Amino acid sequence: MPEILVTGATEFVGKAVVQRWLAEDQSRRVAVAVRRDVQQWPARVLPRVTDYLEPAADWSVAHGGISAVVHCAARGHVMENLV
């Protein structure tokens, strides 16, 4: 079971983090938090479908067996909320 969960794994930074970790250790497995599982992942990547990143979201399924979260998700595409 993986010990690390990566958010934002379908975007630029998160995707690079996952690819690097998989390349460094051929036995490593990584869980990724996604809103829908539509991407083709390598066999060592375990998608965990979650709600949106909001306070009311239920993340209990995504966190099962996880000891660390690497948060790479962002809302940079929502321009009206940027200062």
mmCIF file of the N, C-alpha and C atoms, coordinates in Angstrom:
data_MODEL
# 
_entry.id   MODEL 
# 
loop_
_atom_site.group_PDB 
_atom_site.id 
_atom_site.type_symbol 
_atom_site.label_atom_id 
_atom_site.label_alt_id 
_atom_site.label_comp_id 
_atom_site.label_asym_id 
_atom_site.label_entity_id 
_atom_site.label_seq_id 
_atom_site.pdbx_PDB_ins_code 
_atom_site.Cartn_x 
_atom_site.Cartn_y 
_atom_site.Cartn_z 
_atom_site.occupancy 
_atom_site.B_iso_or_equiv 
_atom_site.pdbx_formal_charge 
_atom_site.auth_seq_id 
_atom_site.auth_comp_id 
_atom_site.auth_asym_id 
_atom_site.auth_atom_id 
_atom_site.pdbx_PDB_model_num 
ATOM 1   N N  . MET A 1 1  ? 0.845   -1.185 0.000   1.00 0.00 ? 1  MET A N  1 
ATOM 2   C CA . MET A 1 1  ? 0.000   0.000  0.000   1.00 0.00 ? 1  MET A CA 1 
ATOM 3   C C  . MET A 1 1  ? 0.888   1.244  0.000   1.00 0.00 ? 1  MET A C  1 
ATOM 4   N N  . PRO A 1 2  ? 0.529   2.255  -0.784  1.00 0.00 ? 2  PRO A N  1 
ATOM 5   C CA . PRO A 1 2  ? 1.345   3.473  -0.791  1.00 0.00 ? 2  PRO A CA 1 
ATOM 6   C C  . PRO A 1 2  ? 1.201   4.238  0.521   1.00 0.00 ? 2  PRO A C  1 
ATOM 7   N N  . GLU A 1 3  ? 2.212   4.988  0.854   1.00 0.00 ? 3  GLU A N  1 
ATOM 8   C CA . GLU A 1 3  ? 2.170   5.806  2.056   1.00 0.00 ? 3  GLU A CA 1 
ATOM 9   C C  . GLU A 1 3  ? 2.000   7.276  1.731   1.00 0.00 ? 3  GLU A C  1 
ATOM 10  N N  . ILE A 1 4  ? 2.139   7.655  0.465   1.00 0.00 ? 4  ILE A N  1 
ATOM 11  C CA . ILE A 1 4  ? 2.083   9.058  0.058   1.00 0.00 ? 4  ILE A CA 1 
ATOM 12  C C  . ILE A 1 4  ? 0.895   9.274  -0.870  1.00 0.00 ? 4  ILE A C  1 
ATOM 13  N N  . LEU A 1 5  ? 0.152   10.347 -0.619  1.00 0.00 ? 5  LEU A N  1 
ATOM 14  C CA . LEU A 1 5  ? -0.956  10.761 -1.472  1.00 0.00 ? 5  LEU A CA 1 
ATOM 15  C C  . LEU A 1 5  ? -0.582  12.099 -2.099  1.00 0.00 ? 5  LEU A C  1 
ATOM 16  N N  . VAL A 1 6  ? -0.704  12.213 -3.414  1.00 0.00 ? 6  VAL A N  1 
ATOM 17  C CA . VAL A 1 6  ? -0.396  13.453 -4.115  1.00 0.00 ? 6  VAL A CA 1 
ATOM 18  C C  . VAL A 1 6  ? -1.698  14.065 -4.627  1.00 0.00 ? 6  VAL A C  1 
ATOM 19  N N  . THR A 1 7  ? -1.925  15.340 -4.275  1.00 0.00 ? 7  THR A N  1 
ATOM 20  C CA . THR A 1 7  ? -3.049  16.074 -4.858  1.00 0.00 ? 7  THR A CA 1 
ATOM 21  C C  . THR A 1 7  ? -2.520  16.834 -6.069  1.00 0.00 ? 7  THR A C  1 
ATOM 22  N N  . GLY A 1 8  ? -3.388  17.115 -7.027  1.00 0.00 ? 8  GLY A N  1 
ATOM 23  C CA . GLY A 1 8  ? -2.973  17.858 -8.210  1.00 0.00 ? 8  GLY A CA 1 
ATOM 24  C C  . GLY A 1 8  ? -2.107  17.046 -9.156  1.00 0.00 ? 8  GLY A C  1 
ATOM 25  N N  . ALA A 1 9  ? -2.226  15.727 -9.118  1.00 0.00 ? 9  ALA A N  1 
ATOM 26  C CA . ALA A 1 9  ? -1.353  14.853 -9.906  1.00 0.00 ? 9  ALA A CA 1 
ATOM 27  C C  . ALA A 1 9  ? -1.628  14.902 -11.404 1.00 0.00 ? 9  ALA A C  1 
ATOM 28  N N  . THR A 1 10 ? -2.716  15.499 -11.819 1.00 0.00 ? 10 THR A N  1 
ATOM 29  C CA . THR A 1 10 ? -2.987  15.613 -13.255 1.00 0.00 ? 10 THR A CA 1 
ATOM 30  C C  . THR A 1 10 ? -2.485  16.940 -13.816 1.00 0.00 ? 10 THR A C  1 
ATOM 31  N N  . GLU A 1 11 ? -1.978  17.791 -12.972 1.00 0.00 ? 11 GLU A N  1 
ATOM 32  C CA . GLU A 1 11 ? -1.493  19.098 -13.413 1.00 0.00 ? 11 GLU A CA 1 
ATOM 33  C C  . GLU A 1 11 ? 0.032   19.129 -13.465 1.00 0.00 ? 11 GLU A C  1 
ATOM 34  N N  . PHE A 1 12 ? 0.600   20.254 -13.855 1.00 0.00 ? 12 PHE A N  1 
ATOM 35  C CA . PHE A 1 12 ? 2.018   20.398 -14.154 1.00 0.00 ? 12 PHE A CA 1 
ATOM 36  C C  . PHE A 1 12 ? 2.937   19.947 -13.009 1.00 0.00 ? 12 PHE A C  1 
ATOM 37  N N  . VAL A 1 13 ? 2.809   20.529 -11.840 1.00 0.00 ? 13 VAL A N  1 
ATOM 38  C CA . VAL A 1 13 ? 3.715   20.222 -10.727 1.00 0.00 ? 13 VAL A CA 1 
ATOM 39  C C  . VAL A 1 13 ? 3.449   18.819 -10.179 1.00 0.00 ? 13 VAL A C  1 
ATOM 40  N N  . GLY A 1 14 ? 2.192   18.508 -9.910  1.00 0.00 ? 14 GLY A N  1 
ATOM 41  C CA . GLY A 1 14 ? 1.864   17.198 -9.348  1.00 0.00 ? 14 GLY A CA 1 
ATOM 42  C C  . GLY A 1 14 ? 2.263   16.048 -10.255 1.00 0.00 ? 14 GLY A C  1 
ATOM 43  N N  . LYS A 1 15 ? 2.056   16.211 -11.550 1.00 0.00 ? 15 LYS A N  1 
ATOM 44  C CA . LYS A 1 15 ? 2.441   15.172 -12.509 1.00 0.00 ? 15 LYS A CA 1 
ATOM 45  C C  . LYS A 1 15 ? 3.952   14.946 -12.481 1.00 0.00 ? 15 LYS A C  1 
ATOM 46  N N  . ALA A 1 16 ? 4.729   16.030 -12.403 1.00 0.00 ? 16 ALA A N  1 
ATOM 47  C CA . ALA A 1 16 ? 6.195   15.915 -12.346 1.00 0.00 ? 16 ALA A CA 1 
ATOM 48  C C  . ALA A 1 16 ? 6.645   15.214 -11.069 1.00 0.00 ? 16 ALA A C  1 
ATOM 49  N N  . VAL A 1 17 ? 5.990   15.509 -9.943  1.00 0.00 ? 17 VAL A N  1 
ATOM 50  C CA . VAL A 1 17 ? 6.328   14.870 -8.671  1.00 0.00 ? 17 VAL A CA 1 
ATOM 51  C C  . VAL A 1 17 ? 6.095   13.360 -8.762  1.00 0.00 ? 17 VAL A C  1 
ATOM 52  N N  . VAL A 1 18 ? 4.942   12.959 -9.263  1.00 0.00 ? 18 VAL A N  1 
ATOM 53  C CA . VAL A 1 18 ? 4.617   11.535 -9.380  1.00 0.00 ? 18 VAL A CA 1 
ATOM 54  C C  . VAL A 1 18 ? 5.604   10.841 -10.316 1.00 0.00 ? 18 VAL A C  1 
ATOM 55  N N  . GLN A 1 19 ? 5.873   11.427 -11.472 1.00 0.00 ? 19 GLN A N  1 
ATOM 56  C CA . GLN A 1 19 ? 6.797   10.809 -12.426 1.00 0.00 ? 19 GLN A CA 1 
ATOM 57  C C  . GLN A 1 19 ? 8.192   10.652 -11.828 1.00 0.00 ? 19 GLN A C  1 
ATOM 58  N N  . ARG A 1 20 ? 8.650   11.648 -11.105 1.00 0.00 ? 20 ARG A N  1 
ATOM 59  C CA . ARG A 1 20 ? 9.983   11.589 -10.496 1.00 0.00 ? 20 ARG A CA 1 
ATOM 60  C C  . ARG A 1 20 ? 10.060  10.476 -9.449  1.00 0.00 ? 20 ARG A C  1 
ATOM 61  N N  . TRP A 1 21 ? 9.057   10.403 -8.583  1.00 0.00 ? 21 TRP A N  1 
ATOM 62  C CA . TRP A 1 21 ? 9.057   9.363  -7.553  1.00 0.00 ? 21 TRP A CA 1 
ATOM 63  C C  . TRP A 1 21 ? 9.019   7.970  -8.156  1.00 0.00 ? 21 TRP A C  1 
ATOM 64  N N  . LEU A 1 22 ? 8.233   7.784  -9.206  1.00 0.00 ? 22 LEU A N  1 
ATOM 65  C CA . LEU A 1 22 ? 8.166   6.473  -9.843  1.00 0.00 ? 22 LEU A CA 1 
ATOM 66  C C  . LEU A 1 22 ? 9.490   6.122  -10.507 1.00 0.00 ? 22 LEU A C  1 
ATOM 67  N N  . ALA A 1 23 ? 10.160  7.102  -11.090 1.00 0.00 ? 23 ALA A N  1 
ATOM 68  C CA . ALA A 1 23 ? 11.440  6.858  -11.756 1.00 0.00 ? 23 ALA A CA 1 
ATOM 69  C C  . ALA A 1 23 ? 12.553  6.541  -10.756 1.00 0.00 ? 23 ALA A C  1 
ATOM 70  N N  . GLU A 1 24 ? 12.504  7.141  -9.577  1.00 0.00 ? 24 GLU A N  1 
ATOM 71  C CA . GLU A 1 24 ? 13.550  6.944  -8.567  1.00 0.00 ? 24 GLU A CA 1 
ATOM 72  C C  . GLU A 1 24 ? 13.511  5.569  -7.919  1.00 0.00 ? 24 GLU A C  1 
ATOM 73  N N  . ASP A 1 25 ? 12.341  4.975  -7.812  1.00 0.00 ? 25 ASP A N  1 
ATOM 74  C CA . ASP A 1 25 ? 12.207  3.711  -7.093  1.00 0.00 ? 25 ASP A CA 1 
ATOM 75  C C  . ASP A 1 25 ? 11.181  2.843  -7.824  1.00 0.00 ? 25 ASP A C  1 
ATOM 76  N N  . GLN A 1 26 ? 11.655  1.783  -8.466  1.00 0.00 ? 26 GLN A N  1 
ATOM 77  C CA . GLN A 1 26 ? 10.781  0.930  -9.279  1.00 0.00 ? 26 GLN A CA 1 
ATOM 78  C C  . GLN A 1 26 ? 9.772   0.129  -8.460  1.00 0.00 ? 26 GLN A C  1 
ATOM 79  N N  . SER A 1 27 ? 9.949   0.090  -7.136  1.00 0.00 ? 27 SER A N  1 
ATOM 80  C CA . SER A 1 27 ? 8.991   -0.625 -6.291  1.00 0.00 ? 27 SER A CA 1 
ATOM 81  C C  . SER A 1 27 ? 7.983   0.328  -5.637  1.00 0.00 ? 27 SER A C  1 
ATOM 82  N N  . ARG A 1 28 ? 8.192   1.620  -5.789  1.00 0.00 ? 28 ARG A N  1 
ATOM 83  C CA . ARG A 1 28 ? 7.326   2.611  -5.138  1.00 0.00 ? 28 ARG A CA 1 
ATOM 84  C C  . ARG A 1 28 ? 5.951   2.653  -5.796  1.00 0.00 ? 28 ARG A C  1 
ATOM 85  N N  . ARG A 1 29 ? 4.963   2.793  -4.945  1.00 0.00 ? 29 ARG A N  1 
ATOM 86  C CA . ARG A 1 29 ? 3.582   3.008  -5.397  1.00 0.00 ? 29 ARG A CA 1 
ATOM 87  C C  . ARG A 1 29 ? 3.117   4.328  -4.810  1.00 0.00 ? 29 ARG A C  1 
ATOM 88  N N  . VAL A 1 30 ? 2.370   5.082  -5.581  1.00 0.00 ? 30 VAL A N  1 
ATOM 89  C CA . VAL A 1 30 ? 1.920   6.406  -5.170  1.00 0.00 ? 30 VAL A CA 1 
ATOM 90  C C  . VAL A 1 30 ? 0.414   6.495  -5.367  1.00 0.00 ? 30 VAL A C  1 
ATOM 91  N N  . ALA A 1 31 ? -0.276  7.018  -4.377  1.00 0.00 ? 31 ALA A N  1 
ATOM 92  C CA . ALA A 1 31 ? -1.716  7.277  -4.507  1.00 0.00 ? 31 ALA A CA 1 
ATOM 93  C C  . ALA A 1 31 ? -1.889  8.710  -4.991  1.00 0.00 ? 31 ALA A C  1 
ATOM 94  N N  . VAL A 1 32 ? -2.872  8.918  -5.851  1.00 0.00 ? 32 VAL A N  1 
ATOM 95  C CA . VAL A 1 32 ? -3.158  10.259 -6.354  1.00 0.00 ? 32 VAL A CA 1 
ATOM 96  C C  . VAL A 1 32 ? -4.633  10.572 -6.110  1.00 0.00 ? 32 VAL A C  1 
ATOM 97  N N  . ALA A 1 33 ? -4.888  11.787 -5.656  1.00 0.00 ? 33 ALA A N  1 
ATOM 98  C CA . ALA A 1 33 ? -6.265  12.225 -5.436  1.00 0.00 ? 33 ALA A CA 1 
ATOM 99  C C  . ALA A 1 33 ? -6.769  12.883 -6.712  1.00 0.00 ? 33 ALA A C  1 
ATOM 100 N N  . VAL A 1 34 ? -7.840  12.345 -7.268  1.00 0.00 ? 34 VAL A N  1 
ATOM 101 C CA . VAL A 1 34 ? -8.420  12.881 -8.501  1.00 0.00 ? 34 VAL A CA 1 
ATOM 102 C C  . VAL A 1 34 ? -9.926  13.008 -8.330  1.00 0.00 ? 34 VAL A C  1 
ATOM 103 N N  . ARG A 1 35 ? -10.505 13.968 -9.043  1.00 0.00 ? 35 ARG A N  1 
ATOM 104 C CA . ARG A 1 35 ? -11.960 14.128 -8.969  1.00 0.00 ? 35 ARG A CA 1 
ATOM 105 C C  . ARG A 1 35 ? -12.692 13.097 -9.807  1.00 0.00 ? 35 ARG A C  1 
ATOM 106 N N  . ARG A 1 36 ? -12.056 12.641 -10.870 1.00 0.00 ? 36 ARG A N  1 
ATOM 107 C CA . ARG A 1 36 ? -12.621 11.561 -11.686 1.00 0.00 ? 36 ARG A CA 1 
ATOM 108 C C  . ARG A 1 36 ? -11.442 10.816 -12.300 1.00 0.00 ? 36 ARG A C  1 
ATOM 109 N N  . ASP A 1 37 ? -11.579 9.536  -12.413 1.00 0.00 ? 37 ASP A N  1 
ATOM 110 C CA . ASP A 1 37 ? -10.481 8.705  -12.893 1.00 0.00 ? 37 ASP A CA 1 
ATOM 111 C C  . ASP A 1 37 ? -10.616 8.504  -14.395 1.00 0.00 ? 37 ASP A C  1 
ATOM 112 N N  . VAL A 1 38 ? -10.122 9.459  -15.182 1.00 0.00 ? 38 VAL A N  1 
ATOM 113 C CA . VAL A 1 38 ? -10.219 9.369  -16.638 1.00 0.00 ? 38 VAL A CA 1 
ATOM 114 C C  . VAL A 1 38 ? -8.851  9.225  -17.287 1.00 0.00 ? 38 VAL A C  1 
ATOM 115 N N  . GLN A 1 39 ? -7.791  9.395  -16.535 1.00 0.00 ? 39 GLN A N  1 
ATOM 116 C CA . GLN A 1 39 ? -6.441  9.338  -17.078 1.00 0.00 ? 39 GLN A CA 1 
ATOM 117 C C  . GLN A 1 39 ? -5.905  7.918  -17.017 1.00 0.00 ? 39 GLN A C  1 
ATOM 118 N N  . GLN A 1 40 ? -5.056  7.553  -17.976 1.00 0.00 ? 40 GLN A N  1 
ATOM 119 C CA . GLN A 1 40 ? -4.367  6.269  -17.935 1.00 0.00 ? 40 GLN A CA 1 
ATOM 120 C C  . GLN A 1 40 ? -3.139  6.413  -17.046 1.00 0.00 ? 40 GLN A C  1 
ATOM 121 N N  . TRP A 1 41 ? -3.119  5.709  -15.940 1.00 0.00 ? 41 TRP A N  1 
ATOM 122 C CA . TRP A 1 41 ? -2.020  5.782  -14.984 1.00 0.00 ? 41 TRP A CA 1 
ATOM 123 C C  . TRP A 1 41 ? -1.142  4.550  -15.106 1.00 0.00 ? 41 TRP A C  1 
ATOM 124 N N  . PRO A 1 42 ? 0.151   4.679  -14.801 1.00 0.00 ? 42 PRO A N  1 
ATOM 125 C CA . PRO A 1 42 ? 0.987   3.473  -14.690 1.00 0.00 ? 42 PRO A CA 1 
ATOM 126 C C  . PRO A 1 42 ? 0.415   2.573  -13.589 1.00 0.00 ? 42 PRO A C  1 
ATOM 127 N N  . ALA A 1 43 ? 0.735   1.292  -13.638 1.00 0.00 ? 43 ALA A N  1 
ATOM 128 C CA . ALA A 1 43 ? 0.176   0.330  -12.684 1.00 0.00 ? 43 ALA A CA 1 
ATOM 129 C C  . ALA A 1 43 ? 0.516   0.665  -11.239 1.00 0.00 ? 43 ALA A C  1 
ATOM 130 N N  . ARG A 1 44 ? 1.621   1.369  -10.993 1.00 0.00 ? 44 ARG A N  1 
ATOM 131 C CA . ARG A 1 44 ? 2.043   1.688  -9.629  1.00 0.00 ? 44 ARG A CA 1 
ATOM 132 C C  . ARG A 1 44 ? 1.387   2.956  -9.091  1.00 0.00 ? 44 ARG A C  1 
ATOM 133 N N  . VAL A 1 45 ? 0.521   3.569  -9.879  1.00 0.00 ? 45 VAL A N  1 
ATOM 134 C CA . VAL A 1 45 ? -0.217  4.753  -9.418  1.00 0.00 ? 45 VAL A CA 1 
ATOM 135 C C  . VAL A 1 45 ? -1.637  4.332  -9.091  1.00 0.00 ? 45 VAL A C  1 
ATOM 136 N N  . LEU A 1 46 ? -2.070  4.640  -7.873  1.00 0.00 ? 46 LEU A N  1 
ATOM 137 C CA . LEU A 1 46 ? -3.392  4.237  -7.413  1.00 0.00 ? 46 LEU A CA 1 
ATOM 138 C C  . LEU A 1 46 ? -4.292  5.463  -7.287  1.00 0.00 ? 46 LEU A C  1 
ATOM 139 N N  . PRO A 1 47 ? -5.210  5.658  -8.238  1.00 0.00 ? 47 PRO A N  1 
ATOM 140 C CA . PRO A 1 47 ? -6.104  6.813  -8.139  1.00 0.00 ? 47 PRO A CA 1 
ATOM 141 C C  . PRO A 1 47 ? -7.129  6.629  -7.028  1.00 0.00 ? 47 PRO A C  1 
ATOM 142 N N  . ARG A 1 48 ? -7.333  7.686  -6.268  1.00 0.00 ? 48 ARG A N  1 
ATOM 143 C CA . ARG A 1 48 ? -8.352  7.720  -5.218  1.00 0.00 ? 48 ARG A CA 1 
ATOM 144 C C  . ARG A 1 48 ? -9.283  8.867  -5.565  1.00 0.00 ? 48 ARG A C  1 
ATOM 145 N N  . VAL A 1 49 ? -10.491 8.546  -5.951  1.00 0.00 ? 49 VAL A N  1 
ATOM 146 C CA . VAL A 1 49 ? -11.452 9.564  -6.373  1.00 0.00 ? 49 VAL A CA 1 
ATOM 147 C C  . VAL A 1 49 ? -11.966 10.307 -5.147  1.00 0.00 ? 49 VAL A C  1 
ATOM 148 N N  . THR A 1 50 ? -11.881 11.630 -5.196  1.00 0.00 ? 50 THR A N  1 
ATOM 149 C CA . THR A 1 50 ? -12.248 12.488 -4.073  1.00 0.00 ? 50 THR A CA 1 
ATOM 150 C C  . THR A 1 50 ? -13.193 13.591 -4.534  1.00 0.00 ? 50 THR A C  1 
ATOM 151 N N  . ASP A 1 51 ? -13.695 14.337 -3.570  1.00 0.00 ? 51 ASP A N  1 
ATOM 152 C CA . ASP A 1 51 ? -14.493 15.518 -3.871  1.00 0.00 ? 51 ASP A CA 1 
ATOM 153 C C  . ASP A 1 51 ? -13.559 16.676 -4.211  1.00 0.00 ? 51 ASP A C  1 
ATOM 154 N N  . TYR A 1 52 ? -14.152 17.795 -4.513  1.00 0.00 ? 52 TYR A N  1 
ATOM 155 C CA . TYR A 1 52 ? -13.378 19.003 -4.751  1.00 0.00 ? 52 TYR A CA 1 
ATOM 156 C C  . TYR A 1 52 ? -12.602 19.383 -3.492  1.00 0.00 ? 52 TYR A C  1 
ATOM 157 N N  . LEU A 1 53 ? -11.572 20.175 -3.664  1.00 0.00 ? 53 LEU A N  1 
ATOM 158 C CA . LEU A 1 53 ? -10.784 20.653 -2.526  1.00 0.00 ? 53 LEU A CA 1 
ATOM 159 C C  . LEU A 1 53 ? -11.548 21.764 -1.839  1.00 0.00 ? 53 LEU A C  1 
ATOM 160 N N  . GLU A 1 54 ? -12.376 21.387 -0.904  1.00 0.00 ? 54 GLU A N  1 
ATOM 161 C CA . GLU A 1 54 ? -13.152 22.358 -0.144  1.00 0.00 ? 54 GLU A CA 1 
ATOM 162 C C  . GLU A 1 54 ? -13.327 21.828 1.268   1.00 0.00 ? 54 GLU A C  1 
ATOM 163 N N  . PRO A 1 55 ? -13.617 22.706 2.215   1.00 0.00 ? 55 PRO A N  1 
ATOM 164 C CA . PRO A 1 55 ? -13.707 22.278 3.619   1.00 0.00 ? 55 PRO A CA 1 
ATOM 165 C C  . PRO A 1 55 ? -14.710 21.152 3.873   1.00 0.00 ? 55 PRO A C  1 
ATOM 166 N N  . ALA A 1 56 ? -15.801 21.099 3.119   1.00 0.00 ? 56 ALA A N  1 
ATOM 167 C CA . ALA A 1 56 ? -16.841 20.102 3.370   1.00 0.00 ? 56 ALA A CA 1 
ATOM 168 C C  . ALA A 1 56 ? -16.568 18.760 2.680   1.00 0.00 ? 56 ALA A C  1 
ATOM 169 N N  . ALA A 1 57 ? -15.508 18.654 1.917   1.00 0.00 ? 57 ALA A N  1 
ATOM 170 C CA . ALA A 1 57 ? -15.215 17.425 1.169   1.00 0.00 ? 57 ALA A CA 1 
ATOM 171 C C  . ALA A 1 57 ? -14.883 16.274 2.110   1.00 0.00 ? 57 ALA A C  1 
ATOM 172 N N  . ASP A 1 58 ? -15.339 15.073 1.742   1.00 0.00 ? 58 ASP A N  1 
ATOM 173 C CA . ASP A 1 58 ? -15.042 13.868 2.512   1.00 0.00 ? 58 ASP A CA 1 
ATOM 174 C C  . ASP A 1 58 ? -13.799 13.202 1.920   1.00 0.00 ? 58 ASP A C  1 
ATOM 175 N N  . TRP A 1 59 ? -12.695 13.278 2.640   1.00 0.00 ? 59 TRP A N  1 
ATOM 176 C CA . TRP A 1 59 ? -11.434 12.734 2.170   1.00 0.00 ? 59 TRP A CA 1 
ATOM 177 C C  . TRP A 1 59 ? -11.078 11.417 2.848   1.00 0.00 ? 59 TRP A C  1 
ATOM 178 N N  . SER A 1 60 ? -12.012 10.804 3.561   1.00 0.00 ? 60 SER A N  1 
ATOM 179 C CA . SER A 1 60 ? -11.698 9.589  4.314   1.00 0.00 ? 60 SER A CA 1 
ATOM 180 C C  . SER A 1 60 ? -11.248 8.444  3.400   1.00 0.00 ? 60 SER A C  1 
ATOM 181 N N  . VAL A 1 61 ? -11.822 8.307  2.221   1.00 0.00 ? 61 VAL A N  1 
ATOM 182 C CA . VAL A 1 61 ? -11.418 7.240  1.295   1.00 0.00 ? 61 VAL A CA 1 
ATOM 183 C C  . VAL A 1 61 ? -10.005 7.490  0.780   1.00 0.00 ? 61 VAL A C  1 
ATOM 184 N N  . ALA A 1 62 ? -9.696  8.732  0.472   1.00 0.00 ? 62 ALA A N  1 
ATOM 185 C CA . ALA A 1 62 ? -8.373  9.065  -0.066  1.00 0.00 ? 62 ALA A CA 1 
ATOM 186 C C  . ALA A 1 62 ? -7.273  8.880  0.970   1.00 0.00 ? 62 ALA A C  1 
ATOM 187 N N  . HIS A 1 63 ? -7.579  9.090  2.238   1.00 0.00 ? 63 HIS A N  1 
ATOM 188 C CA . HIS A 1 63 ? -6.556  9.045  3.283   1.00 0.00 ? 63 HIS A CA 1 
ATOM 189 C C  . HIS A 1 63 ? -6.277  7.660  3.835   1.00 0.00 ? 63 HIS A C  1 
ATOM 190 N N  . GLY A 1 64 ? -7.057  6.665  3.502   1.00 0.00 ? 64 GLY A N  1 
ATOM 191 C CA . GLY A 1 64 ? -6.857  5.324  4.037   1.00 0.00 ? 64 GLY A CA 1 
ATOM 192 C C  . GLY A 1 64 ? -5.478  4.767  3.717   1.00 0.00 ? 64 GLY A C  1 
ATOM 193 N N  . GLY A 1 65 ? -4.688  4.452  4.738   1.00 0.00 ? 65 GLY A N  1 
ATOM 194 C CA . GLY A 1 65 ? -3.358  3.898  4.548   1.00 0.00 ? 65 GLY A CA 1 
ATOM 195 C C  . GLY A 1 65 ? -2.291  4.909  4.187   1.00 0.00 ? 65 GLY A C  1 
ATOM 196 N N  . ILE A 1 66 ? -2.596  6.166  4.270   1.00 0.00 ? 66 ILE A N  1 
ATOM 197 C CA . ILE A 1 66 ? -1.676  7.241  3.878   1.00 0.00 ? 66 ILE A CA 1 
ATOM 198 C C  . ILE A 1 66 ? -1.038  7.859  5.115   1.00 0.00 ? 66 ILE A C  1 
ATOM 199 N N  . SER A 1 67 ? 0.281   8.063  5.060   1.00 0.00 ? 67 SER A N  1 
ATOM 200 C CA . SER A 1 67 ? 0.969   8.706  6.182   1.00 0.00 ? 67 SER A CA 1 
ATOM 201 C C  . SER A 1 67 ? 1.408   10.128 5.853   1.00 0.00 ? 67 SER A C  1 
ATOM 202 N N  . ALA A 1 68 ? 1.386   10.507 4.567   1.00 0.00 ? 68 ALA A N  1 
ATOM 203 C CA . ALA A 1 68 ? 1.779   11.867 4.175   1.00 0.00 ? 68 ALA A CA 1 
ATOM 204 C C  . ALA A 1 68 ? 1.006   12.294 2.941   1.00 0.00 ? 68 ALA A C  1 
ATOM 205 N N  . VAL A 1 69 ? 0.713   13.587 2.863   1.00 0.00 ? 69 VAL A N  1 
ATOM 206 C CA . VAL A 1 69 ? 0.047   14.166 1.695   1.00 0.00 ? 69 VAL A CA 1 
ATOM 207 C C  . VAL A 1 69 ? 0.968   15.230 1.116   1.00 0.00 ? 69 VAL A C  1 
ATOM 208 N N  . VAL A 1 70 ? 1.209   15.144 -0.186  1.00 0.00 ? 70 VAL A N  1 
ATOM 209 C CA . VAL A 1 70 ? 1.962   16.177 -0.896  1.00 0.00 ? 70 VAL A CA 1 
ATOM 210 C C  . VAL A 1 70 ? 0.931   16.950 -1.702  1.00 0.00 ? 70 VAL A C  1 
ATOM 211 N N  . HIS A 1 71 ? 0.689   18.174 -1.277  1.00 0.00 ? 71 HIS A N  1 
ATOM 212 C CA . HIS A 1 71 ? -0.384  18.985 -1.849  1.00 0.00 ? 71 HIS A CA 1 
ATOM 213 C C  . HIS A 1 71 ? 0.147   19.834 -2.998  1.00 0.00 ? 71 HIS A C  1 
ATOM 214 N N  . CYS A 1 72 ? -0.180  19.423 -4.223  1.00 0.00 ? 72 CYS A N  1 
ATOM 215 C CA . CYS A 1 72 ? 0.263   20.135 -5.429  1.00 0.00 ? 72 CYS A CA 1 
ATOM 216 C C  . CYS A 1 72 ? -0.915  20.763 -6.164  1.00 0.00 ? 72 CYS A C  1 
ATOM 217 N N  . ALA A 1 73 ? -2.120  20.610 -5.645  1.00 0.00 ? 73 ALA A N  1 
ATOM 218 C CA . ALA A 1 73 ? -3.300  21.160 -6.306  1.00 0.00 ? 73 ALA A CA 1 
ATOM 219 C C  . ALA A 1 73 ? -3.405  22.651 -6.038  1.00 0.00 ? 73 ALA A C  1 
ATOM 220 N N  . ALA A 1 74 ? -3.970  23.359 -6.998  1.00 0.00 ? 74 ALA A N  1 
ATOM 221 C CA . ALA A 1 74 ? -4.150  24.806 -6.862  1.00 0.00 ? 74 ALA A CA 1 
ATOM 222 C C  . ALA A 1 74 ? -5.369  25.245 -7.661  1.00 0.00 ? 74 ALA A C  1 
ATOM 223 N N  . ARG A 1 75 ? -5.776  26.463 -7.442  1.00 0.00 ? 75 ARG A N  1 
ATOM 224 C CA . ARG A 1 75 ? -6.897  27.035 -8.195  1.00 0.00 ? 75 ARG A CA 1 
ATOM 225 C C  . ARG A 1 75 ? -6.409  28.211 -9.042  1.00 0.00 ? 75 ARG A C  1 
ATOM 226 N N  . GLY A 1 76 ? -5.280  28.095 -9.641  1.00 0.00 ? 76 GLY A N  1 
ATOM 227 C CA . GLY A 1 76 ? -4.695  29.182 -10.431 1.00 0.00 ? 76 GLY A CA 1 
ATOM 228 C C  . GLY A 1 76 ? -5.513  29.544 -11.651 1.00 0.00 ? 76 GLY A C  1 
ATOM 229 N N  . HIS A 1 77 ? -6.352  28.649 -12.110 1.00 0.00 ? 77 HIS A N  1 
ATOM 230 C CA . HIS A 1 77 ? -7.166  28.899 -13.303 1.00 0.00 ? 77 HIS A CA 1 
ATOM 231 C C  . HIS A 1 77 ? -8.407  29.747 -12.989 1.00 0.00 ? 77 HIS A C  1 
ATOM 232 N N  . VAL A 1 78 ? -8.692  29.997 -11.739 1.00 0.00 ? 78 VAL A N  1 
ATOM 233 C CA . VAL A 1 78 ? -9.856  30.793 -11.345 1.00 0.00 ? 78 VAL A CA 1 
ATOM 234 C C  . VAL A 1 78 ? -9.365  32.218 -11.113 1.00 0.00 ? 78 VAL A C  1 
ATOM 235 N N  . MET A 1 79 ? -9.339  33.005 -12.165 1.00 0.00 ? 79 MET A N  1 
ATOM 236 C CA . MET A 1 79 ? -8.689  34.310 -12.145 1.00 0.00 ? 79 MET A CA 1 
ATOM 237 C C  . MET A 1 79 ? -9.386  35.339 -11.273 1.00 0.00 ? 79 MET A C  1 
ATOM 238 N N  . GLU A 1 80 ? -10.715 35.257 -11.108 1.00 0.00 ? 80 GLU A N  1 
ATOM 239 C CA . GLU A 1 80 ? -11.410 36.281 -10.326 1.00 0.00 ? 80 GLU A CA 1 
ATOM 240 C C  . GLU A 1 80 ? -11.065 36.238 -8.838  1.00 0.00 ? 80 GLU A C  1 
ATOM 241 N N  . ASN A 1 81 ? -10.493 35.136 -8.352  1.00 0.00 ? 81 ASN A N  1 
ATOM 242 C CA . ASN A 1 81 ? -10.133 35.025 -6.944  1.00 0.00 ? 81 ASN A CA 1 
ATOM 243 C C  . ASN A 1 81 ? -8.673  35.370 -6.664  1.00 0.00 ? 81 ASN A C  1 
ATOM 244 N N  . LEU A 1 82 ? -7.915  35.690 -7.692  1.00 0.00 ? 82 LEU A N  1 
ATOM 245 C CA . LEU A 1 82 ? -6.506  36.002 -7.519  1.00 0.00 ? 82 LEU A CA 1 
ATOM 246 C C  . LEU A 1 82 ? -6.326  37.494 -7.206  1.00 0.00 ? 82 LEU A C  1 
ATOM 247 N N  . VAL A 1 83 ? -5.384  37.797 -6.371  1.00 0.00 ? 83 VAL A N  1 
ATOM 248 C CA . VAL A 1 83 ? -5.119  39.193 -6.011  1.00 0.00 ? 83 VAL A CA 1 
ATOM 249 C C  . VAL A 1 83 ? -3.990  39.712 -6.869  1.00 0.00 ? 83 VAL A C  1 
# 
